[in-house]
Amino acid sequence: MATRRRFGKKLFRLLVPILIILVVALIIALVSIVYGITRPPRRSYLVTPATFSTLRGTGRALKVTEETWPNRDGTAARGWLLRGVEGAPAVVFLHRYGGDRSLLLNLGMKVNEATGCTILWPDLRAHGLKPTVQCTSFGSSEGNDVLAAIDFLRSLKGERHNQQIGDRVGVYGVELGAYAALRAASVDAGIQVLALDSVPRNQDELVDAAVRGDIRVNTGALLFLARKATRVYFLKQYDNKGSCDLARALGPRRILLLAGQDNAQLRESTKSLISCFEFTSSLGRLSAVETRTDLPLSGLTLPSATGEEGENYDRPVIDFFVKNLR
C-alpha cells in the first residue's frame, strides 16, 4: 500500500508540470485567437470615389467627401458621404466583418441615383485601412457607432442652411453590419427602413465565423473556448443579444431580409428572423417584412459577382429603398 502511495505521488508530481504547461499553452493560444479575430484583416480599398467614375466611364467626378465624426464612446469614426436632395432621407451602408466601406460603394451610388437620398458609408470600427479604432467588438459597440453616424447625419446642414436629411433614416447592413443595424434600430425609432443581409443569430455566431476564417478550424470545443475567451476579453460589453429579441423590440418598421446560397448557416438564421418582426403596436400596425432569401449570392460575395449577378442582387435593394424612402 505504501509503495502504491509513493508511486501515486511521483506520478502526480510528474503530471502537474505537464498539465500546467498544457493549460498555459491553451491560454496563450486563446489569447492569440482572440487578439487575431478582434483585429480583422485589412486590405486596400477595392474602389474609391476617385476611381469610381473612371470605372463607370462617366467622366464625371463624384461629389463624395471623406468625413469624420465622434462615436458615442469618444473614439473617432470615418466614412464617405454623398449628399442627396436637401430634406430627403438618408441611408447608411454597413459592411460585413473583414470588409470595408468600398465593398458597398457601387450599391450606395445606385440607391442615391434612384432616391435622391444622402448616403453614408462608414468603416466599422477596426476595419478599413489604418482604422482609428483597433478592435472590433462584434456588434456591441458597433450598434452605438451606427447611432453616432446618424447623429452626424442629423447635424448636417444643406446649402440653404436647412437640415440636410429628413426625419426618416434607412440602413443597409451585411452580417456584422446587419447585426449592428438591428442594435441601433432597437434604440432609435427614426431608423424606419432596414435592408438586412445574412443576419447572424447573435454575437457568438460572428465570433465562430471569425475563428473559422482566421485559423481554419471548425472544432466545437475550440469554438466554445474561443467564445468564452472573447467574453472575458470584453467583459460586460459582450452581451450576446439575440437578433430575434432585437427584432421583436423594434415596433413597426419596413424590413427587407436578404440571404443567398453562398452561406447556408446565415441563410437559415436570416429566414428564422421573419416571424420575429411580427409585432403589433397599440395602433394595430404591423412591421412590413419583405424577403429575398433565395438569391444565388448574398452581400457577402457581392463584390466578386458578375455584372448580371450583381444587378440581380442590387435591383431588389434599390426598389425597396425607392418604395419606402423616396
BALOBA-1460 file (C-alpha; in Angstrom, 3 decimals):
// residues 326
<rec num="1" residu="m" x="0.000" y="0.000" z="0.000"/>
<rec num="2" residu="a" x="2.808" y="2.408" z="0.899"/>
<rec num="3" residu="t" x="4.523" y="1.582" z="-2.376"/>
<rec num="4" residu="r" x="1.350" y="2.460" z="-4.315"/>
<rec num="5" residu="r" x="1.032" y="5.770" z="-2.482"/>
<rec num="6" residu="r" x="4.627" y="6.677" z="-3.237"/>
<rec num="7" residu="f" x="4.073" y="5.760" z="-6.883"/>
<rec num="8" residu="g" x="0.892" y="7.859" z="-6.985"/>
<rec num="9" residu="k" x="2.676" y="10.856" z="-5.524"/>
<rec num="10" residu="k" x="5.533" y="10.530" z="-8.008"/>
<rec num="11" residu="l" x="3.039" y="10.247" z="-10.884"/>
<rec num="12" residu="f" x="1.141" y="13.270" z="-9.612"/>
<rec num="13" residu="r" x="4.333" y="15.344" z="-9.309"/>
<rec num="14" residu="l" x="5.241" y="14.262" z="-12.833"/>
<rec num="15" residu="l" x="1.853" y="15.138" z="-14.335"/>
<rec num="16" residu="v" x="1.321" y="18.505" z="-12.616"/>
<rec num="17" residu="p" x="4.059" y="20.336" z="-14.588"/>
<rec num="18" residu="i" x="2.754" y="18.808" z="-17.812"/>
<rec num="19" residu="l" x="-0.795" y="19.920" z="-17.002"/>
<rec num="20" residu="i" x="0.421" y="23.412" z="-16.128"/>
<rec num="21" residu="i" x="2.303" y="23.610" z="-19.428"/>
<rec num="22" residu="l" x="-0.807" y="22.462" z="-21.334"/>
<rec num="23" residu="v" x="-3.043" y="24.985" z="-19.553"/>
<rec num="24" residu="v" x="-0.573" y="27.812" z="-20.177"/>
<rec num="25" residu="a" x="-0.274" y="26.778" z="-23.829"/>
<rec num="26" residu="l" x="-4.073" y="26.739" z="-24.150"/>
<rec num="27" residu="i" x="-4.360" y="30.189" z="-22.576"/>
<rec num="28" residu="i" x="-1.682" y="31.563" z="-24.909"/>
<rec num="29" residu="a" x="-3.459" y="30.013" z="-27.898"/>
<rec num="30" residu="l" x="-6.815" y="31.505" z="-26.875"/>
<rec num="31" residu="v" x="-5.267" y="34.930" z="-26.279"/>
<rec num="32" residu="s" x="-3.703" y="34.733" z="-29.744"/>
<rec num="33" residu="i" x="-7.022" y="33.715" z="-31.309"/>
<rec num="34" residu="v" x="-8.995" y="36.494" z="-29.607"/>
<rec num="35" residu="y" x="-6.340" y="39.048" z="-30.477"/>
<rec num="36" residu="g" x="-6.446" y="37.956" z="-34.112"/>
<rec num="37" residu="i" x="-10.209" y="37.923" z="-34.594"/>
<rec num="38" residu="t" x="-10.737" y="41.277" z="-32.885"/>
<rec num="39" residu="r" x="-8.345" y="42.819" z="-35.415"/>
<rec num="40" residu="p" x="-9.830" y="41.848" z="-38.793"/>
<rec num="41" residu="p" x="-7.700" y="41.632" z="-41.947"/>
<rec num="42" residu="r" x="-7.157" y="44.986" z="-43.631"/>
<rec num="43" residu="r" x="-6.700" y="45.421" z="-47.354"/>
<rec num="44" residu="s" x="-6.559" y="48.264" z="-49.819"/>
<rec num="45" residu="y" x="-9.966" y="49.618" z="-50.718"/>
<rec num="46" residu="l" x="-11.471" y="47.776" z="-53.660"/>
<rec num="47" residu="v" x="-12.533" y="51.088" z="-55.166"/>
<rec num="48" residu="t" x="-12.575" y="54.710" z="-54.016"/>
<rec num="49" residu="p" x="-14.743" y="57.635" z="-55.071"/>
<rec num="50" residu="a" x="-11.748" y="58.980" z="-57.003"/>
<rec num="51" residu="t" x="-11.582" y="55.857" z="-59.183"/>
<rec num="52" residu="f" x="-15.275" y="55.007" z="-59.273"/>
<rec num="53" residu="s" x="-16.262" y="57.434" z="-62.022"/>
<rec num="54" residu="t" x="-13.384" y="56.147" z="-64.187"/>
<rec num="55" residu="l" x="-14.531" y="52.552" z="-63.760"/>
<rec num="56" residu="r" x="-18.084" y="53.503" z="-64.722"/>
<rec num="57" residu="g" x="-16.867" y="55.506" z="-67.681"/>
<rec num="58" residu="t" x="-18.924" y="58.565" z="-66.810"/>
<rec num="59" residu="g" x="-16.024" y="61.014" z="-66.863"/>
<rec num="60" residu="r" x="-17.849" y="62.924" z="-64.110"/>
<rec num="61" residu="a" x="-16.255" y="63.454" z="-60.714"/>
<rec num="62" residu="l" x="-18.300" y="62.229" z="-57.790"/>
<rec num="63" residu="k" x="-19.194" y="64.639" z="-55.028"/>
<rec num="64" residu="v" x="-18.259" y="62.158" z="-52.324"/>
<rec num="65" residu="t" x="-16.363" y="63.570" z="-49.372"/>
<rec num="66" residu="e" x="-14.245" y="61.977" z="-46.653"/>
<rec num="67" residu="e" x="-15.816" y="62.749" z="-43.272"/>
<rec num="68" residu="t" x="-15.002" y="62.121" z="-39.632"/>
<rec num="69" residu="w" x="-17.199" y="62.333" z="-36.536"/>
<rec num="70" residu="p" x="-17.054" y="61.194" z="-32.895"/>
<rec num="71" residu="n" x="-18.502" y="57.900" z="-31.726"/>
<rec num="72" residu="r" x="-20.551" y="57.921" z="-28.555"/>
<rec num="73" residu="d" x="-17.661" y="56.424" z="-26.581"/>
<rec num="74" residu="g" x="-15.328" y="59.253" z="-27.643"/>
<rec num="75" residu="t" x="-13.438" y="57.304" z="-30.308"/>
<rec num="76" residu="a" x="-13.210" y="58.578" z="-33.878"/>
<rec num="77" residu="a" x="-15.265" y="57.350" z="-36.832"/>
<rec num="78" residu="r" x="-14.868" y="57.978" z="-40.536"/>
<rec num="79" residu="g" x="-16.707" y="57.393" z="-43.779"/>
<rec num="80" residu="w" x="-17.613" y="58.617" z="-47.238"/>
<rec num="81" residu="l" x="-20.560" y="60.986" z="-47.597"/>
<rec num="82" residu="l" x="-22.646" y="61.686" z="-50.685"/>
<rec num="83" residu="r" x="-25.183" y="64.450" z="-50.127"/>
<rec num="84" residu="g" x="-28.577" y="63.944" z="-51.695"/>
<rec num="85" residu="v" x="-31.562" y="66.203" z="-52.129"/>
<rec num="86" residu="e" x="-31.873" y="68.586" z="-49.191"/>
<rec num="87" residu="g" x="-34.518" y="67.333" z="-46.768"/>
<rec num="88" residu="a" x="-34.599" y="63.811" z="-48.250"/>
<rec num="89" residu="p" x="-33.958" y="60.771" z="-46.032"/>
<rec num="90" residu="a" x="-30.509" y="59.237" z="-45.553"/>
<rec num="91" residu="v" x="-29.259" y="55.665" z="-45.938"/>
<rec num="92" residu="v" x="-26.280" y="54.242" z="-44.039"/>
<rec num="93" residu="f" x="-24.422" y="51.309" z="-45.632"/>
<rec num="94" residu="l" x="-22.716" y="48.876" z="-43.233"/>
<rec num="95" residu="h" x="-20.286" y="46.234" z="-44.484"/>
<rec num="96" residu="r" x="-19.540" y="42.711" z="-43.214"/>
<rec num="97" residu="y" x="-16.838" y="41.576" z="-40.801"/>
<rec num="98" residu="g" x="-13.472" y="41.718" z="-42.539"/>
<rec num="99" residu="g" x="-14.784" y="44.066" z="-45.230"/>
<rec num="100" residu="d" x="-14.794" y="47.836" z="-45.593"/>
<rec num="101" residu="r" x="-16.870" y="50.685" z="-46.990"/>
<rec num="102" residu="s" x="-15.571" y="50.262" z="-50.542"/>
<rec num="103" residu="l" x="-17.472" y="46.961" z="-50.938"/>
<rec num="104" residu="l" x="-20.786" y="48.841" z="-50.853"/>
<rec num="105" residu="l" x="-19.838" y="51.979" z="-52.784"/>
<rec num="106" residu="n" x="-21.463" y="50.857" z="-56.023"/>
<rec num="107" residu="l" x="-24.758" y="49.836" z="-54.398"/>
<rec num="108" residu="g" x="-24.908" y="53.058" z="-52.404"/>
<rec num="109" residu="m" x="-24.358" y="55.115" z="-55.533"/>
<rec num="110" residu="k" x="-27.252" y="53.349" z="-57.249"/>
<rec num="111" residu="v" x="-29.560" y="53.994" z="-54.285"/>
<rec num="112" residu="n" x="-28.602" y="57.674" z="-54.335"/>
<rec num="113" residu="e" x="-29.350" y="57.958" z="-58.056"/>
<rec num="114" residu="a" x="-32.729" y="56.250" z="-57.657"/>
<rec num="115" residu="t" x="-33.932" y="58.007" z="-54.491"/>
<rec num="116" residu="g" x="-32.025" y="61.277" z="-54.055"/>
<rec num="117" residu="c" x="-31.167" y="60.184" z="-50.504"/>
<rec num="118" residu="t" x="-27.994" y="61.215" z="-48.729"/>
<rec num="119" residu="i" x="-25.655" y="58.211" z="-48.433"/>
<rec num="120" residu="l" x="-23.076" y="57.480" z="-45.736"/>
<rec num="121" residu="w" x="-20.559" y="54.637" z="-45.957"/>
<rec num="122" residu="p" x="-18.753" y="54.237" z="-42.601"/>
<rec num="123" residu="d" x="-15.874" y="51.894" z="-41.915"/>
<rec num="124" residu="l" x="-16.952" y="49.817" z="-38.940"/>
<rec num="125" residu="r" x="-14.501" y="50.006" z="-36.053"/>
<rec num="126" residu="a" x="-11.211" y="48.156" z="-36.654"/>
<rec num="127" residu="h" x="-11.974" y="47.907" z="-40.378"/>
<rec num="128" residu="g" x="-10.530" y="49.652" z="-43.412"/>
<rec num="129" residu="l" x="-7.039" y="50.988" z="-43.953"/>
<rec num="130" residu="k" x="-5.366" y="52.422" z="-40.848"/>
<rec num="131" residu="p" x="-8.502" y="52.236" z="-38.679"/>
<rec num="132" residu="t" x="-8.985" y="54.820" z="-35.953"/>
<rec num="133" residu="v" x="-10.171" y="52.094" z="-33.540"/>
<rec num="134" residu="q" x="-8.053" y="48.946" z="-33.442"/>
<rec num="135" residu="c" x="-10.501" y="46.405" z="-32.044"/>
<rec num="136" residu="t" x="-13.919" y="45.207" z="-33.211"/>
<rec num="137" residu="s" x="-16.496" y="44.247" z="-30.587"/>
<rec num="138" residu="f" x="-18.655" y="42.003" z="-32.830"/>
<rec num="139" residu="g" x="-21.644" y="44.296" z="-32.619"/>
<rec num="140" residu="s" x="-21.790" y="45.689" z="-29.083"/>
<rec num="141" residu="s" x="-20.027" y="48.985" z="-29.755"/>
<rec num="142" residu="e" x="-20.868" y="48.918" z="-33.467"/>
<rec num="143" residu="g" x="-24.553" y="49.410" z="-32.688"/>
<rec num="144" residu="n" x="-23.728" y="52.604" z="-30.822"/>
<rec num="145" residu="d" x="-21.385" y="53.613" z="-33.638"/>
<rec num="146" residu="v" x="-24.312" y="53.442" z="-36.066"/>
<rec num="147" residu="l" x="-26.259" y="55.755" z="-33.767"/>
<rec num="148" residu="a" x="-23.304" y="58.157" z="-33.761"/>
<rec num="149" residu="a" x="-23.195" y="58.068" z="-37.571"/>
<rec num="150" residu="i" x="-26.872" y="59.014" z="-37.651"/>
<rec num="151" residu="d" x="-26.210" y="61.786" z="-35.126"/>
<rec num="152" residu="f" x="-23.623" y="63.092" z="-37.579"/>
<rec num="153" residu="l" x="-26.077" y="62.958" z="-40.483"/>
<rec num="154" residu="r" x="-28.713" y="64.819" z="-38.481"/>
<rec num="155" residu="s" x="-26.202" y="67.565" z="-37.709"/>
<rec num="156" residu="l" x="-25.546" y="68.297" z="-41.393"/>
<rec num="157" residu="k" x="-26.864" y="71.486" z="-42.970"/>
<rec num="158" residu="g" x="-27.689" y="71.932" z="-46.623"/>
<rec num="159" residu="e" x="-26.779" y="74.819" z="-48.915"/>
<rec num="160" residu="r" x="-29.766" y="76.802" z="-47.621"/>
<rec num="161" residu="h" x="-28.770" y="76.073" z="-44.011"/>
<rec num="162" residu="n" x="-31.708" y="73.734" z="-43.508"/>
<rec num="163" residu="q" x="-31.361" y="70.168" z="-42.254"/>
<rec num="164" residu="q" x="-29.613" y="68.071" z="-44.893"/>
<rec num="165" residu="i" x="-31.646" y="64.953" z="-44.135"/>
<rec num="166" residu="g" x="-35.280" y="64.382" z="-43.276"/>
<rec num="167" residu="d" x="-36.775" y="62.581" z="-40.299"/>
<rec num="168" residu="r" x="-36.521" y="59.051" z="-41.666"/>
<rec num="169" residu="v" x="-33.324" y="57.046" z="-41.970"/>
<rec num="170" residu="g" x="-32.661" y="53.790" z="-43.769"/>
<rec num="171" residu="v" x="-29.880" y="51.311" z="-43.086"/>
<rec num="172" residu="y" x="-28.459" y="48.551" z="-45.248"/>
<rec num="173" residu="g" x="-26.233" y="46.033" z="-43.480"/>
<rec num="174" residu="v" x="-24.460" y="42.762" z="-44.244"/>
<rec num="175" residu="e" x="-23.683" y="40.212" z="-41.492"/>
<rec num="176" residu="l" x="-21.863" y="42.241" z="-38.781"/>
<rec num="177" residu="g" x="-23.327" y="45.379" z="-40.386"/>
<rec num="178" residu="a" x="-26.823" y="43.875" z="-40.279"/>
<rec num="179" residu="y" x="-26.447" y="42.931" z="-36.614"/>
<rec num="180" residu="a" x="-25.178" y="46.426" z="-35.766"/>
<rec num="181" residu="a" x="-28.121" y="47.910" z="-37.681"/>
<rec num="182" residu="l" x="-30.593" y="45.875" z="-35.619"/>
<rec num="183" residu="r" x="-28.976" y="47.009" z="-32.375"/>
<rec num="184" residu="a" x="-29.119" y="50.644" z="-33.472"/>
<rec num="185" residu="a" x="-32.719" y="50.413" z="-34.697"/>
<rec num="186" residu="s" x="-33.833" y="48.964" z="-31.356"/>
<rec num="187" residu="v" x="-32.738" y="52.287" z="-29.794"/>
<rec num="188" residu="d" x="-33.508" y="54.878" z="-32.499"/>
<rec num="189" residu="a" x="-37.106" y="54.979" z="-33.753"/>
<rec num="190" residu="g" x="-36.017" y="57.207" z="-36.629"/>
<rec num="191" residu="i" x="-34.446" y="54.189" z="-38.342"/>
<rec num="192" residu="q" x="-37.597" y="53.253" z="-40.189"/>
<rec num="193" residu="v" x="-36.290" y="51.243" z="-43.138"/>
<rec num="194" residu="l" x="-33.903" y="48.286" z="-42.816"/>
<rec num="195" residu="a" x="-32.389" y="46.085" z="-45.521"/>
<rec num="196" residu="l" x="-30.628" y="43.262" z="-43.674"/>
<rec num="197" residu="d" x="-28.479" y="40.666" z="-45.424"/>
<rec num="198" residu="s" x="-27.128" y="37.441" z="-43.860"/>
<rec num="199" residu="v" x="-28.095" y="38.282" z="-40.281"/>
<rec num="200" residu="p" x="-26.325" y="36.213" z="-37.589"/>
<rec num="201" residu="r" x="-28.351" y="34.933" z="-34.648"/>
<rec num="202" residu="n" x="-26.102" y="36.658" z="-32.122"/>
<rec num="203" residu="q" x="-22.544" y="37.752" z="-31.421"/>
<rec num="204" residu="d" x="-21.424" y="34.187" z="-30.761"/>
<rec num="205" residu="e" x="-22.140" y="33.297" z="-34.398"/>
<rec num="206" residu="l" x="-19.970" y="36.205" z="-35.525"/>
<rec num="207" residu="v" x="-17.150" y="35.026" z="-33.265"/>
<rec num="208" residu="d" x="-17.461" y="31.444" z="-34.540"/>
<rec num="209" residu="a" x="-17.275" y="32.607" z="-38.156"/>
<rec num="210" residu="a" x="-14.270" y="34.817" z="-37.384"/>
<rec num="211" residu="v" x="-12.419" y="31.937" z="-35.698"/>
<rec num="212" residu="r" x="-13.148" y="29.574" z="-38.586"/>
<rec num="213" residu="g" x="-11.937" y="32.169" z="-41.061"/>
<rec num="214" residu="d" x="-8.835" y="33.074" z="-39.040"/>
<rec num="215" residu="i" x="-7.417" y="29.662" z="-38.133"/>
<rec num="216" residu="r" x="-9.397" y="27.387" z="-40.492"/>
<rec num="217" residu="v" x="-10.573" y="25.178" z="-37.619"/>
<rec num="218" residu="n" x="-14.185" y="24.132" z="-37.029"/>
<rec num="219" residu="t" x="-13.849" y="22.129" z="-33.814"/>
<rec num="220" residu="g" x="-16.767" y="22.587" z="-31.456"/>
<rec num="221" residu="a" x="-14.617" y="22.559" z="-28.311"/>
<rec num="222" residu="l" x="-12.232" y="25.181" z="-29.686"/>
<rec num="223" residu="l" x="-15.099" y="27.422" z="-30.820"/>
<rec num="224" residu="f" x="-16.671" y="27.124" z="-27.371"/>
<rec num="225" residu="l" x="-13.423" y="28.111" z="-25.643"/>
<rec num="226" residu="a" x="-12.870" y="30.967" z="-28.108"/>
<rec num="227" residu="r" x="-16.333" y="32.346" z="-27.354"/>
<rec num="228" residu="k" x="-15.692" y="32.171" z="-23.617"/>
<rec num="229" residu="a" x="-12.299" y="33.846" z="-24.036"/>
<rec num="230" residu="t" x="-13.890" y="36.599" z="-26.141"/>
<rec num="231" residu="r" x="-16.474" y="37.247" z="-23.423"/>
<rec num="232" residu="v" x="-13.718" y="37.531" z="-20.825"/>
<rec num="233" residu="y" x="-11.815" y="39.900" z="-23.131"/>
<rec num="234" residu="f" x="-14.765" y="42.269" z="-23.487"/>
<rec num="235" residu="l" x="-16.223" y="41.727" z="-20.007"/>
<rec num="236" residu="k" x="-19.646" y="43.415" z="-19.713"/>
<rec num="237" residu="q" x="-19.502" y="44.874" z="-23.244"/>
<rec num="238" residu="y" x="-20.239" y="41.436" z="-24.724"/>
<rec num="239" residu="d" x="-23.933" y="40.824" z="-24.059"/>
<rec num="240" residu="n" x="-24.646" y="38.411" z="-26.961"/>
<rec num="241" residu="k" x="-28.105" y="39.862" z="-27.640"/>
<rec num="242" residu="g" x="-30.141" y="37.697" z="-29.972"/>
<rec num="243" residu="s" x="-31.166" y="39.144" z="-33.333"/>
<rec num="244" residu="c" x="-34.695" y="37.835" z="-32.846"/>
<rec num="245" residu="d" x="-35.024" y="39.632" z="-29.498"/>
<rec num="246" residu="l" x="-33.762" y="42.828" z="-31.108"/>
<rec num="247" residu="a" x="-36.248" y="42.430" z="-33.961"/>
<rec num="248" residu="r" x="-39.165" y="41.936" z="-31.562"/>
<rec num="249" residu="a" x="-38.261" y="45.181" z="-29.810"/>
<rec num="250" residu="l" x="-38.394" y="47.325" z="-32.950"/>
<rec num="251" residu="g" x="-42.057" y="48.051" z="-33.414"/>
<rec num="252" residu="p" x="-43.497" y="48.770" z="-36.876"/>
<rec num="253" residu="r" x="-40.729" y="49.200" z="-39.469"/>
<rec num="254" residu="r" x="-40.136" y="48.463" z="-43.146"/>
<rec num="255" residu="i" x="-37.871" y="45.414" z="-43.398"/>
<rec num="256" residu="l" x="-36.157" y="43.623" z="-46.281"/>
<rec num="257" residu="l" x="-34.427" y="40.347" z="-45.400"/>
<rec num="258" residu="l" x="-31.836" y="39.098" z="-47.872"/>
<rec num="259" residu="a" x="-29.810" y="35.889" z="-47.994"/>
<rec num="260" residu="g" x="-28.056" y="33.796" z="-50.613"/>
<rec num="261" residu="q" x="-26.947" y="30.271" z="-51.305"/>
<rec num="262" residu="d" x="-23.314" y="31.199" z="-50.637"/>
<rec num="263" residu="n" x="-23.715" y="30.764" z="-46.852"/>
<rec num="264" residu="a" x="-26.239" y="28.179" z="-45.667"/>
<rec num="265" residu="q" x="-25.906" y="28.979" z="-41.951"/>
<rec num="266" residu="l" x="-26.538" y="32.709" z="-42.350"/>
<rec num="267" residu="r" x="-29.333" y="31.977" z="-44.788"/>
<rec num="268" residu="e" x="-31.131" y="29.877" z="-42.162"/>
<rec num="269" residu="s" x="-30.549" y="32.414" z="-39.388"/>
<rec num="270" residu="t" x="-31.940" y="35.170" z="-41.634"/>
<rec num="271" residu="k" x="-35.015" y="33.141" z="-42.557"/>
<rec num="272" residu="s" x="-35.653" y="32.458" z="-38.877"/>
<rec num="273" residu="l" x="-35.998" y="36.210" z="-38.292"/>
<rec num="274" residu="i" x="-39.165" y="36.540" z="-40.373"/>
<rec num="275" residu="s" x="-41.541" y="35.677" z="-37.536"/>
<rec num="276" residu="c" x="-39.594" y="37.865" z="-35.084"/>
<rec num="277" residu="f" x="-40.823" y="41.022" z="-36.844"/>
<rec num="278" residu="e" x="-44.496" y="40.121" z="-36.405"/>
<rec num="279" residu="f" x="-45.084" y="42.929" z="-33.907"/>
<rec num="280" residu="t" x="-48.391" y="44.734" z="-33.437"/>
<rec num="281" residu="s" x="-48.315" y="48.212" z="-31.941"/>
<rec num="282" residu="s" x="-51.027" y="49.872" z="-29.880"/>
<rec num="283" residu="l" x="-52.306" y="51.368" z="-33.133"/>
<rec num="284" residu="g" x="-52.589" y="47.950" z="-34.725"/>
<rec num="285" residu="r" x="-49.791" y="48.475" z="-37.224"/>
<rec num="286" residu="l" x="-47.526" y="45.644" z="-38.296"/>
<rec num="287" residu="s" x="-43.939" y="45.662" z="-39.457"/>
<rec num="288" residu="a" x="-43.893" y="45.169" z="-43.216"/>
<rec num="289" residu="v" x="-41.408" y="42.402" z="-43.976"/>
<rec num="290" residu="e" x="-40.222" y="41.526" z="-47.465"/>
<rec num="291" residu="t" x="-37.939" y="38.549" z="-48.049"/>
<rec num="292" residu="r" x="-35.436" y="37.601" z="-50.733"/>
<rec num="293" residu="t" x="-33.710" y="34.650" z="-49.098"/>
<rec num="294" residu="d" x="-33.449" y="32.607" z="-52.299"/>
<rec num="295" residu="l" x="-30.795" y="34.699" z="-54.031"/>
<rec num="296" residu="p" x="-27.862" y="32.962" z="-55.802"/>
<rec num="297" residu="l" x="-25.480" y="35.141" z="-53.803"/>
<rec num="298" residu="s" x="-25.629" y="37.474" z="-50.831"/>
<rec num="299" residu="g" x="-23.943" y="40.717" z="-49.912"/>
<rec num="300" residu="l" x="-21.076" y="38.603" z="-48.542"/>
<rec num="301" residu="t" x="-19.881" y="37.760" z="-52.051"/>
<rec num="302" residu="l" x="-21.441" y="40.653" z="-53.966"/>
<rec num="303" residu="p" x="-18.094" y="42.360" z="-54.760"/>
<rec num="304" residu="s" x="-16.990" y="39.312" z="-56.767"/>
<rec num="305" residu="a" x="-20.273" y="38.985" z="-58.677"/>
<rec num="306" residu="t" x="-20.517" y="39.344" z="-62.439"/>
<rec num="307" residu="g" x="-22.448" y="42.244" z="-63.948"/>
<rec num="308" residu="e" x="-25.707" y="40.295" z="-64.316"/>
<rec num="309" residu="e" x="-25.411" y="38.628" z="-60.904"/>
<rec num="310" residu="g" x="-24.702" y="41.957" z="-59.272"/>
<rec num="311" residu="e" x="-27.649" y="43.606" z="-60.988"/>
<rec num="312" residu="n" x="-29.982" y="40.798" z="-59.890"/>
<rec num="313" residu="y" x="-28.918" y="41.444" z="-56.301"/>
<rec num="314" residu="d" x="-28.916" y="45.245" z="-56.458"/>
<rec num="315" residu="r" x="-32.347" y="45.650" z="-58.048"/>
<rec num="316" residu="p" x="-34.488" y="44.388" z="-55.098"/>
<rec num="317" residu="v" x="-32.465" y="46.533" z="-52.682"/>
<rec num="318" residu="i" x="-32.836" y="49.656" z="-54.832"/>
<rec num="319" residu="d" x="-36.555" y="49.049" z="-55.367"/>
<rec num="320" residu="f" x="-37.051" y="48.567" z="-51.625"/>
<rec num="321" residu="f" x="-35.485" y="51.916" z="-50.770"/>
<rec num="322" residu="v" x="-37.282" y="53.653" z="-53.648"/>
<rec num="323" residu="k" x="-40.633" y="52.365" z="-52.397"/>
<rec num="324" residu="n" x="-40.050" y="53.216" z="-48.753"/>
<rec num="325" residu="l" x="-37.840" y="56.327" z="-48.774"/>
<rec num="326" residu="r" x="-38.205" y="58.333" z="-51.980"/>
